[in-house]
Amino acid sequence: MSQESIILSVQDTTELDYTHHPATRGLGVMHDKEHHGLMMHTTIAVTPQRVPLKSSTWDHTSTGLE
């Protein structure tokens, strides 16, 4: 990536709500205490010509509402 003069970092955050899947364990609280799931953050680095350079995914299972 160091060869590129401009790199665009395109990001998205998605809520994965597993509230209606009671057998799924170990998930965090979503936007309120009744919803359980996780937040997934994805990022892809691309050139202005839309050539993909690198991607990453990060998730967390708690929003601090517990």
Secondary structure, 3 states (H helix, E strand, C coil): CCCCCCCEEEEEEEEEECCCCCCCCCCEECCCCCCEEEEEEEEEEECCCCCEEEEEEEEECCCCCC
